[in-house]
Amino acid sequence: MVTIWVDADGCPVVNQTIQIASKYQLDVWLVCDTSHEYHREGARTLVVSKGRDSADFVLVNRICKNDIVITQDYGLAAMCLAKQAVVINQDGMRYNEFNIDSLLLARHTARKIRNSGGRLKGPSKRTEQQNKIFQRELEQLVINQFEI
């Protein structure tokens, strides 16, 4: 059975995820650390000790092949792909072997710019259209996982 795992620290689509999982009777786990504790009806919450990437490592160690992971963290996405999970971000973009390397490189480049005192534009305000795209893409992933 497929389980949906959510990197819940700062995830804007938790409610949409729970709604879709409920429709298909799938378990949802919200993984967060003690500084971002997050509880929602219809999902289980796994709270881990506060620490850099602590929630990420716990999540990676619990997922199984073909589970669905929702994260905006490229590093976590790469680790989940290595475990043959299906990984999607909050905007409905699916991470895969064709895009993860360039995304990791972009993250590295952005970090170098910030570390040298540069500034980068932050994300735009989230729109309802982004939520709808995410919902459509997640539901399609869930349907595809039942075909395995």
C-alpha positions in Angstrom: 0.0 0.0 0.0 1.3 3.4 -0.9 1.8 5.9 1.9 2.1 9.7 1.4 4.9 11.4 3.3 4.9 15.2 3.8 8.0 17.2 4.7 5.6 19.3 6.8 8.0 22.1 7.9 6.6 25.0 5.9 4.5 22.9 3.5 1.6 24.9 2.1 -0.4 22.0 0.7 -1.0 19.7 3.8 -4.8 20.1 3.7 -5.0 19.4 0.0 -2.8 16.3 0.5 -5.0 14.9 3.3 -8.1 15.5 1.2 -6.8 13.5 -1.7 -5.3 10.7 0.5 -8.7 10.4 2.2 -10.4 10.0 -1.1 -8.2 7.0 -2.0 -7.9 5.7 1.6 -4.2 6.3 1.9 -2.2 7.0 5.0 -0.6 10.4 5.3 2.4 11.1 7.6 3.5 14.6 8.4 7.1 14.7 9.4 8.3 17.8 11.3 10.7 18.8 14.0 9.8 20.2 17.4 10.1 23.8 16.2 7.5 23.2 13.5 5.1 20.8 15.2 2.1 20.2 12.9 -1.0 18.2 13.5 -4.0 17.7 11.2 -7.0 15.5 11.4 -6.7 12.8 8.8 -3.0 12.5 9.1 -0.4 11.0 11.5 2.3 13.3 12.7 5.9 12.2 13.4 7.7 14.8 15.4 11.5 14.5 15.6 14.1 16.3 17.6 15.0 19.8 16.4 18.1 19.8 14.3 19.4 20.5 10.8 17.8 18.0 8.4 16.7 15.8 11.3 13.1 15.4 9.9 14.6 14.8 6.4 16.7 11.8 7.6 13.8 10.3 9.6 11.5 10.6 6.6 14.1 9.0 4.2 14.6 6.1 6.6 10.9 5.4 6.8 9.8 5.6 3.1 9.3 2.5 0.9 9.6 2.0 -2.8 6.7 3.8 -4.6 5.6 5.8 -1.6 4.8 9.5 -2.5 6.8 12.2 -0.8 5.9 15.9 -0.9 8.8 18.3 -0.3 10.3 21.5 -1.6 13.7 20.4 -0.4 15.9 19.3 -3.4 18.3 17.4 -1.1 15.5 15.4 0.5 14.0 14.8 -3.0 17.3 13.4 -4.2 17.5 11.0 -1.2 13.9 9.9 -1.7 14.5 9.3 -5.4 17.4 7.0 -4.5 15.0 4.9 -2.5 12.7 4.7 -5.5 9.9 6.9 -4.0 7.8 9.2 -6.1 8.6 12.8 -5.2 6.6 16.0 -5.9 6.8 19.6 -4.8 4.1 21.9 -3.5 3.6 23.3 -7.1 3.0 19.9 -8.6 6.4 19.5 -10.2 7.6 15.9 -10.1 11.3 15.4 -9.2 13.1 12.8 -11.3 16.5 11.6 -12.5 16.3 14.1 -15.4 15.8 17.3 -13.3 17.3 16.6 -9.8 20.9 17.3 -10.7 20.2 20.7 -12.2 17.9 21.6 -9.3 20.7 20.7 -6.8 23.2 22.7 -8.8 20.8 25.7 -8.8 20.5 25.4 -5.0 24.3 25.2 -4.6 24.7 28.3 -6.8 22.1 30.2 -4.8 23.8 29.3 -1.6 27.1 30.6 -2.9 25.5 33.9 -3.9 23.9 34.3 -0.5 27.1 33.4 1.4 29.0 36.0 -0.5 26.5 38.7 0.5 24.3 38.6 -2.5 20.5 38.7 -2.4 18.0 36.6 -4.4 14.4 37.3 -5.0 12.1 35.2 -2.8 9.1 33.2 -3.9 5.9 34.9 -5.0 2.8 34.8 -2.9 1.1 31.4 -3.3 -2.0 31.4 -5.6 -5.1 29.3 -5.7 -4.0 28.2 -9.2 -0.9 26.7 -7.7 -3.0 24.8 -5.3 -5.2 23.5 -8.1 -2.2 22.4 -10.1 -0.8 20.6 -7.1 -4.0 18.8 -6.4 -4.4 17.7 -10.0 -0.8 16.4 -10.2 -0.9 14.6 -6.8 -4.2 12.9 -7.7 -2.7 11.7 -11.0 0.3 10.3 -9.1 -1.9 8.5 -6.7 -3.9 7.0 -9.5 -0.7 5.9 -11.3 0.6 4.3 -8.1 -2.5 2.0 -8.0 -1.5 0.8 -11.5 1.9 -0.6 -10.4 
